[in-house]
Amino acid sequence: MKHEKIIKSIKIALAAVLAITIAAEIGLKFSATAGIITVLSIQNTKRETFKSAGNRTFAFLGALILSGIAFHLLGFTLPSFALYLLLFSLLCLYAGWGEAIAMDSVLITHFLSEKSMSLSLIGNETALFIIGTTVGVLVNMHLRKRGDEFHKLSDDVDRKAKAILNQMAHLLLKEDKSGFDLSCINQLREKIDLARVCAFTNYNNALWKKDTYEIDYVEMRQQQSNVLEGIYENIINISILPPQAEEVSNLLDNIEQNYHRYNTGESLLEDLNRLLSDLKHHELPVSREEFEARAILFYILKQLERLIMLKRSFVLSHER
């Protein structure tokens, strides 16, 4: 992350210098403004860059019209600039172009300082805008999907989820469950959040070929984390250990060992259904406590079924 910030800082500096140099070489007034426009045009993703450039282009046209009206009515004075700024701010805020207010208004101040809106000066400001925006867009065109980074982050998510499944398998067989809380689930969600940021960044850096695989993968793991939380809470609430607890623990171990991105879960579902069928043929509980414990085990199995089905649906929907 630190390396990326350094690279981005260098990119911003070089792009600004390039824009200023181009503007100065073709003889534009206020050439330094082209560099500022370039800096403001560089966004984190390609999609954001193009969206920002489009918004600012429409806003710039609006700024020219509104400033022309204001300067025509009140002359090249501070009150006229204040009127323009009021109208332009309202336009941008209502249209969702808030990011364009400062940048486009800097260009309009050149009319105020020159006390003129001649065609040549309008052409000068338009050229500054085009150069600054174009350089900013071109600089960001090299951005690529960070597939390796997402793969690493998603592996971190999977490893944490497997650790939770392993912990639950052992916790289920412990009579004393004091000292266990949901901190492991919170840690899992923190890793999911990191993977989600990377997935959306990758999606927004792919302009032509849109692939939602990474986003869908993160959302599937997010839903599974909710299921894991419910299972964890129920395991903690089991007060006695019925004989069937060991079978459920073994299933948790089996799921943990097969918890990877390409597993359809078909064999796991077969094992789970077989266990559900076996539980139905066991002798009835002899006490209320055993009845409640077995009811919780049954609920855990149904939640595990949902956990597997979430993964199965994802894999089948993204078969390549």
C-alpha positions as CSV (number, residue, x, y, z in Angstrom):
1,M,0.0,0.0,0.0
2,K,2.8,2.4,0.8
3,H,4.5,1.5,-2.5
4,E,1.3,2.3,-4.4
5,K,1.0,5.7,-2.7
6,I,4.6,6.6,-3.7
7,I,3.9,5.5,-7.3
8,K,0.7,7.5,-7.5
9,S,2.4,10.6,-6.1
10,I,5.1,10.3,-8.8
11,K,2.5,9.8,-11.4
12,I,0.6,12.9,-10.3
13,A,3.7,15.1,-10.3
14,L,4.9,14.0,-13.7
15,A,1.4,14.2,-15.3
16,A,1.0,17.8,-14.0
17,V,4.4,18.8,-15.3
18,L,3.5,17.3,-18.7
19,A,0.2,19.1,-18.9
20,I,1.8,22.5,-18.0
21,T,4.6,21.9,-20.5
22,I,2.1,21.2,-23.3
23,A,0.0,24.2,-22.5
24,A,3.1,26.5,-22.3
25,E,4.5,25.1,-25.6
26,I,1.4,26.0,-27.6
27,G,1.4,29.5,-26.0
28,L,-1.7,29.3,-23.7
29,K,-2.1,31.8,-20.9
30,F,-2.4,30.5,-17.3
31,S,-0.6,27.3,-18.4
32,A,-0.1,26.1,-14.8
33,T,-3.9,25.7,-14.6
34,A,-3.6,22.7,-17.0
35,G,-1.5,20.9,-14.4
36,I,-4.0,21.5,-11.6
37,I,-6.8,20.2,-13.9
38,T,-4.7,17.1,-14.5
39,V,-4.1,16.5,-10.8
40,L,-7.9,16.7,-10.1
41,S,-8.6,14.4,-13.0
42,I,-6.6,11.5,-11.7
43,Q,-8.8,9.1,-9.9
44,N,-8.3,5.7,-8.3
45,T,-9.9,3.7,-11.1
46,K,-10.5,4.0,-14.8
47,R,-14.2,4.1,-14.4
48,E,-14.0,6.9,-11.9
49,T,-11.6,8.8,-14.1
50,F,-13.9,8.7,-17.1
51,K,-17.0,9.5,-15.1
52,S,-15.2,12.4,-13.5
53,A,-14.0,13.7,-16.9
54,G,-17.5,13.5,-18.3
55,N,-19.1,15.3,-15.3
56,R,-16.5,18.1,-15.5
57,T,-17.0,18.5,-19.2
58,F,-20.7,19.1,-18.8
59,A,-20.0,21.3,-15.8
60,F,-17.5,23.3,-17.8
61,L,-20.0,24.1,-20.5
62,G,-22.5,25.1,-17.8
63,A,-19.8,27.3,-16.2
64,L,-19.2,29.1,-19.5
65,I,-22.9,29.9,-20.0
66,L,-23.6,31.0,-16.4
67,S,-20.4,33.1,-16.2
68,G,-21.2,34.7,-19.5
69,I,-24.7,35.7,-18.2
70,A,-23.3,37.0,-14.9
71,F,-20.5,39.1,-16.4
72,H,-22.9,40.5,-19.1
73,L,-25.4,41.6,-16.4
74,L,-23.0,42.9,-13.7
75,G,-19.7,43.3,-15.5
76,F,-16.4,41.8,-14.5
77,T,-16.8,42.4,-10.8
78,L,-16.7,40.4,-7.6
79,P,-20.6,40.6,-7.3
80,S,-20.9,39.1,-10.8
81,F,-18.5,36.3,-9.9
82,A,-20.4,35.7,-6.7
83,L,-23.6,35.4,-8.7
84,Y,-22.0,33.0,-11.1
85,L,-20.6,30.9,-8.2
86,L,-24.0,30.7,-6.6
87,L,-25.8,29.6,-9.8
88,F,-22.9,27.2,-10.8
89,S,-22.8,25.6,-7.3
90,L,-26.5,25.0,-7.4
91,L,-26.3,23.4,-10.8
92,C,-23.4,21.2,-9.9
93,L,-24.8,20.1,-6.6
94,Y,-28.2,19.2,-8.1
95,A,-26.6,17.4,-11.1
96,G,-24.1,15.5,-8.9
97,W,-21.1,17.4,-10.3
98,G,-19.8,18.7,-7.0
99,E,-16.2,17.8,-7.8
100,A,-16.3,20.2,-10.7
101,I,-17.1,23.4,-8.8
102,A,-13.5,24.3,-7.7
103,M,-11.8,23.2,-10.9
104,D,-14.1,24.9,-13.4
105,S,-14.4,28.1,-11.2
106,V,-10.6,28.5,-11.4
107,L,-10.9,28.7,-15.2
108,I,-13.7,31.3,-14.8
109,T,-11.5,33.5,-12.6
110,H,-9.3,34.0,-15.6
111,F,-12.2,35.9,-17.3
112,L,-12.5,38.0,-14.2
113,S,-8.8,38.9,-14.0
114,E,-8.6,39.7,-17.7
115,K,-12.0,41.5,-17.6
116,S,-12.9,39.8,-20.9
117,M,-14.7,36.9,-22.3
118,S,-13.4,37.2,-25.8
119,L,-13.5,34.2,-28.2
120,S,-9.7,33.9,-27.9
121,L,-9.8,33.7,-24.1
122,I,-12.7,31.2,-24.2
123,G,-10.6,29.1,-26.6
124,N,-7.6,29.5,-24.2
125,E,-9.7,28.2,-21.2
126,T,-11.2,25.4,-23.3
127,A,-7.7,24.3,-24.4
128,L,-6.5,24.3,-20.8
129,F,-9.4,22.1,-19.8
130,I,-8.9,19.7,-22.7
131,I,-5.2,19.3,-22.1
132,G,-5.5,18.9,-18.4
133,T,-8.3,16.4,-18.6
134,T,-6.8,14.4,-21.4
135,V,-3.5,14.0,-19.7
136,G,-5.2,12.9,-16.5
137,V,-7.3,10.3,-18.4
138,L,-4.3,9.0,-20.4
139,V,-2.2,8.6,-17.3
140,N,-4.8,6.4,-15.7
141,M,-5.3,4.2,-18.7
142,H,-2.4,1.9,-17.6
143,L,-4.4,0.8,-14.5
144,R,-4.9,-3.0,-14.5
145,K,-6.8,-5.5,-12.5
146,R,-4.9,-6.5,-9.4
147,G,-5.8,-10.2,-9.8
148,D,-2.8,-11.4,-7.7
149,E,-3.8,-9.1,-4.8
150,F,-7.4,-10.3,-4.8
151,H,-6.2,-13.9,-4.9
152,K,-4.1,-13.3,-1.9
153,L,-6.9,-11.5,0.0
154,S,-9.5,-14.1,-0.8
155,D,-7.1,-16.8,0.3
156,D,-6.8,-15.0,3.6
157,V,-10.6,-15.0,3.9
158,D,-10.7,-18.8,3.2
159,R,-7.9,-19.6,5.7
160,K,-9.7,-17.6,8.4
161,A,-13.0,-19.3,7.6
162,K,-11.3,-22.7,7.7
163,A,-9.8,-21.9,11.1
164,I,-13.3,-21.0,12.4
165,L,-14.7,-24.3,11.2
166,N,-11.9,-26.2,12.8
167,Q,-12.4,-24.2,16.1
168,M,-16.1,-25.0,16.0
169,A,-15.5,-28.7,15.4
170,H,-13.4,-28.8,18.6
171,L,-15.6,-26.4,20.6
172,L,-18.6,-28.5,19.9
173,L,-17.1,-31.4,21.9
174,K,-16.1,-29.2,24.9
175,E,-18.5,-29.1,27.9
176,D,-16.9,-25.9,29.1
177,K,-17.3,-23.2,26.5
178,S,-16.4,-20.2,28.6
179,G,-13.9,-17.8,27.2
180,F,-15.1,-18.2,23.6
181,D,-16.7,-15.2,21.8
182,L,-17.4,-13.9,18.3
183,S,-14.1,-12.1,17.8
184,C,-13.0,-14.7,15.2
185,I,-16.1,-13.8,13.1
186,N,-15.3,-10.1,13.3
187,Q,-11.7,-10.9,12.2
188,L,-13.2,-12.8,9.2
189,R,-15.4,-9.9,8.2
190,E,-12.4,-7.5,8.4
191,K,-10.6,-9.7,5.8
192,I,-13.8,-9.9,3.7
193,D,-14.0,-6.1,3.7
194,L,-10.4,-5.9,2.4
195,A,-11.1,-8.4,-0.4
196,R,-14.3,-6.4,-1.3
197,V,-12.4,-3.2,-1.7
198,C,-9.9,-4.9,-4.1
199,A,-12.8,-6.6,-6.0
200,F,-14.6,-3.4,-6.7
201,T,-11.3,-1.6,-7.6
202,N,-10.6,-4.4,-10.1
203,Y,-14.2,-4.2,-11.5
204,N,-13.9,-0.4,-12.0
205,N,-10.5,-0.8,-13.8
206,A,-12.1,-3.1,-16.4
207,L,-13.8,-0.8,-18.9
208,W,-14.8,-3.2,-21.6
209,K,-14.9,-6.7,-20.2
210,K,-17.0,-6.8,-17.1
211,D,-16.6,-9.8,-14.8
212,T,-18.4,-9.9,-11.5
213,Y,-16.6,-13.1,-10.3
214,E,-14.6,-11.4,-7.6
215,I,-17.5,-9.3,-6.3
216,D,-19.8,-12.3,-6.3
217,Y,-17.1,-14.4,-4.5
218,V,-16.8,-11.8,-1.7
219,E,-20.6,-11.5,-1.3
220,M,-20.9,-15.3,-1.1
221,R,-18.2,-15.4,1.6
222,Q,-20.0,-12.5,3.4
223,Q,-23.3,-14.5,3.5
224,Q,-21.4,-17.5,4.7
225,S,-19.9,-15.5,7.5
226,N,-23.4,-14.7,8.7
227,V,-24.2,-18.4,8.7
228,L,-21.0,-19.2,10.6
229,E,-21.9,-16.6,13.2
230,G,-25.3,-18.3,13.8
231,I,-23.6,-21.7,14.0
232,Y,-21.0,-20.4,16.5
233,E,-23.6,-18.9,18.7
234,N,-25.6,-22.1,18.8
235,I,-22.5,-24.2,19.6
236,I,-21.8,-22.0,22.6
237,N,-25.3,-22.5,23.8
238,I,-25.2,-26.3,24.0
239,S,-25.1,-27.2,27.7
240,I,-24.7,-31.0,27.4
241,L,-23.1,-33.2,24.8
242,P,-25.4,-35.7,23.2
243,P,-23.8,-38.7,21.4
244,Q,-24.6,-37.1,18.0
245,A,-22.3,-34.2,18.7
246,E,-19.2,-36.1,17.6
247,E,-20.8,-36.9,14.2
248,V,-21.6,-33.2,13.7
249,S,-18.1,-32.3,14.8
250,N,-16.7,-34.8,12.2
251,L,-18.8,-33.1,9.5
252,L,-17.4,-29.7,10.5
253,D,-13.9,-31.1,10.1
254,N,-14.8,-32.5,6.7
255,I,-16.2,-29.1,5.5
256,E,-13.1,-27.4,6.8
257,Q,-10.8,-29.8,4.9
258,N,-12.8,-29.2,1.7
259,Y,-13.3,-25.4,2.1
260,H,-11.8,-24.1,-1.1
261,R,-13.0,-21.9,-4.0
262,Y,-13.6,-24.6,-6.6
263,N,-15.5,-27.2,-4.5
264,T,-19.1,-27.6,-5.6
265,G,-20.0,-29.1,-2.2
266,E,-21.8,-32.0,-3.8
267,S,-20.1,-34.7,-1.7
268,L,-20.5,-32.6,1.4
269,L,-24.2,-32.3,0.9
270,E,-24.4,-36.1,0.5
271,D,-22.6,-36.6,3.8
272,L,-24.8,-34.0,5.5
273,N,-28.0,-35.6,4.2
274,R,-26.8,-39.0,5.3
275,L,-26.1,-37.7,8.8
276,L,-29.6,-36.0,8.9
277,S,-31.2,-39.3,8.0
278,D,-29.2,-41.2,10.6
279,L,-30.2,-38.7,13.3
280,K,-33.9,-39.3,12.6
281,H,-33.5,-43.0,13.4
282,H,-31.7,-42.5,16.7
283,E,-33.5,-43.2,20.0
284,L,-35.6,-40.3,21.3
285,P,-33.9,-38.1,24.0
286,V,-34.6,-39.0,27.6
287,S,-34.4,-35.6,29.1
288,R,-35.3,-32.0,28.3
289,E,-31.7,-31.0,28.2
290,E,-30.8,-33.7,25.7
291,F,-33.8,-32.8,23.6
292,E,-32.7,-29.1,23.5
293,A,-29.2,-30.1,22.6
294,R,-30.3,-32.4,19.8
295,A,-32.6,-29.6,18.5
296,I,-29.6,-27.3,18.4
297,L,-27.5,-29.9,16.6
298,F,-30.3,-30.3,14.0
299,Y,-30.4,-26.5,13.5
300,I,-26.6,-26.5,13.1
301,L,-26.9,-29.1,10.4
302,K,-29.5,-27.1,8.5
303,Q,-27.3,-24.0,8.8
304,L,-24.4,-26.1,7.4
305,E,-26.6,-27.1,4.6
306,R,-27.1,-23.4,3.8
307,L,-23.4,-22.8,4.1
308,I,-22.7,-25.4,1.5
309,M,-25.5,-24.4,-0.8
310,L,-24.3,-20.8,-0.9
311,K,-21.0,-22.0,-2.2
312,R,-22.5,-24.5,-4.6
313,S,-24.8,-21.9,-6.1
314,F,-21.8,-19.6,-6.6
315,V,-19.6,-22.2,-8.3
316,L,-22.4,-23.4,-10.6
317,S,-23.2,-19.8,-11.6
318,H,-19.6,-19.1,-12.5
319,E,-18.7,-22.3,-14.3
320,R,-16.2,-21.6,-17.1
